[in-house]
Amino acid sequence: MADKTLHVDLVAQDQAVWSGEARMVIAKTVEGEIGLLPDHEPILAILGEGEVRITLADGEQLRASAEGGFLSMERNTVTVVARNAALI
Amino acid sequence: MGAQLRVYRQKIKSAQTTKKITRAMELISASRIAKAQQRVAAATPHTKAVTRAVSAVATYSNIDHPLTTEPATIDRAAIVIFTSDRGLAGAFSSNVLKEAERLTALLQQQGKDVVYYLVGRKAVSNFNFRRRDSVRSWIGGTDLPQVETAKEIADTVLEGYIKEFTEGGFDEIHLIYNKFVSMMVQEPEVIRLLPLSIVEATTETAAADVYPLYEFEPDATKVLDALLPVYIESRIFTAMLQSAASEHAARQKAMKSATDNAQKLILNYTRLSNQARQAEITQQISEIVGGADALASTGDED
């Protein structure tokens, strides 16, 4: 379990912003915060205001804004999609 | 210098100036195609992700959403036409406008009213010339489409789609734009944006893909509510990017043949001017010889 990672794609409308491996993704949906670990069940969630926090494999944290987008997770691949997405 | 020769030299000069301009435009377009193609490629991940998500929701949930259900009768349809702002791109804009004309005829045959949304100065001037009405138009920036414009267009057409028929709303939206097939080939493409046909949506993702059973947060209807406008916007943005890439390619092609034609003209006129110059010299020689002859013959008689 510990060696499993998530593949994360952060995508804006006009470009792919970031892509890489991560241990955990925390995002704020319209219902509240959600944390995604490897082997999470497939999910499609609408993102609310707030940032997406990605914990990288080496423990480093990456923060990104992804306003009014959505997030999909399947087979350990997380795709965060927003009109304007950017790393902070 | 003879009059004829001077006329030819003037023509050569003007052809040379034209050639310089068209050559420059050709080179500029050539460099912009690459950039436009990169933009298309950069936007692809987003389009793919959105299309996949929409297909997944629509496949696994039997929700009746106004954007996905086909109305019983369609009385009015909207056509969004994507042309360029500037000319000198061959048949780029007229191809799209012709296609729009064909679609209009087809829709009217089916008893539907047609309303138009125009993108690009060329479409607007064409409609003005033919005294046709359009609901709204966007001009400027067709060669470098912005996300904001796509959003504005998407919002506007969605607003019209949701409106009641009696208030000017419509039940069907078509997009017509130039699709970038290759550097040499750009084809006008017509897609029906709304109501959604899922078959069309799935063709873009790999056919072998099976969607996992997603859990929806907060729930399927709300997810679809939020996704569909994004999907529409993404489709429109893609159309704009495709159109921009096609515009540059079409312009490059048109300017290349203009440059070639100017070159041919210069060649022809150079030949003609050489001929005129030779004729002039020949005439001068024969005049001199004739004069000398005349002088010699008068000298003989003395």
HADDOCK unambig.tbl for C-alpha pairs under 7 A between the chains (distance, minus, plus):
assign (segid A and resid 11 and name CA) (segid B and resid 45 and name CA) 6.77 0.50 0.50
assign (segid A and resid 11 and name CA) (segid B and resid 46 and name CA) 5.74 0.50 0.50
assign (segid A and resid 12 and name CA) (segid B and resid 46 and name CA) 6.28 0.50 0.50
assign (segid A and resid 13 and name CA) (segid B and resid 43 and name CA) 5.79 0.50 0.50
assign (segid A and resid 13 and name CA) (segid B and resid 46 and name CA) 5.44 0.50 0.50
assign (segid A and resid 14 and name CA) (segid B and resid 39 and name CA) 6.96 0.50 0.50
assign (segid A and resid 14 and name CA) (segid B and resid 42 and name CA) 5.86 0.50 0.50
assign (segid A and resid 14 and name CA) (segid B and resid 43 and name CA) 4.46 0.50 0.50
assign (segid A and resid 15 and name CA) (segid B and resid 42 and name CA) 4.50 0.50 0.50
assign (segid A and resid 15 and name CA) (segid B and resid 43 and name CA) 5.20 0.50 0.50
assign (segid A and resid 16 and name CA) (segid B and resid 42 and name CA) 6.41 0.50 0.50
assign (segid A and resid 16 and name CA) (segid B and resid 45 and name CA) 6.57 0.50 0.50
assign (segid A and resid 31 and name CA) (segid B and resid 218 and name CA) 6.34 0.50 0.50
assign (segid A and resid 42 and name CA) (segid B and resid 212 and name CA) 6.53 0.50 0.50
assign (segid A and resid 42 and name CA) (segid B and resid 213 and name CA) 6.50 0.50 0.50
assign (segid A and resid 42 and name CA) (segid B and resid 214 and name CA) 4.68 0.50 0.50
assign (segid A and resid 42 and name CA) (segid B and resid 215 and name CA) 6.06 0.50 0.50
assign (segid A and resid 43 and name CA) (segid B and resid 214 and name CA) 4.77 0.50 0.50
assign (segid A and resid 43 and name CA) (segid B and resid 215 and name CA) 4.49 0.50 0.50
assign (segid A and resid 43 and name CA) (segid B and resid 216 and name CA) 5.76 0.50 0.50
assign (segid A and resid 44 and name CA) (segid B and resid 214 and name CA) 6.27 0.50 0.50
assign (segid A and resid 44 and name CA) (segid B and resid 215 and name CA) 6.15 0.50 0.50
assign (segid A and resid 44 and name CA) (segid B and resid 216 and name CA) 4.96 0.50 0.50
assign (segid A and resid 44 and name CA) (segid B and resid 217 and name CA) 6.08 0.50 0.50
assign (segid A and resid 45 and name CA) (segid B and resid 216 and name CA) 5.88 0.50 0.50
assign (segid A and resid 45 and name CA) (segid B and resid 217 and name CA) 4.44 0.50 0.50
assign (segid A and resid 45 and name CA) (segid B and resid 218 and name CA) 6.74 0.50 0.50
assign (segid A and resid 45 and name CA) (segid B and resid 223 and name CA) 6.84 0.50 0.50
assign (segid A and resid 46 and name CA) (segid B and resid 217 and name CA) 6.54 0.50 0.50
assign (segid A and resid 46 and name CA) (segid B and resid 223 and name CA) 6.21 0.50 0.50
assign (segid A and resid 74 and name CA) (segid B and resid 212 and name CA) 6.97 0.50 0.50
assign (segid A and resid 81 and name CA) (segid B and resid 46 and name CA) 6.70 0.50 0.50
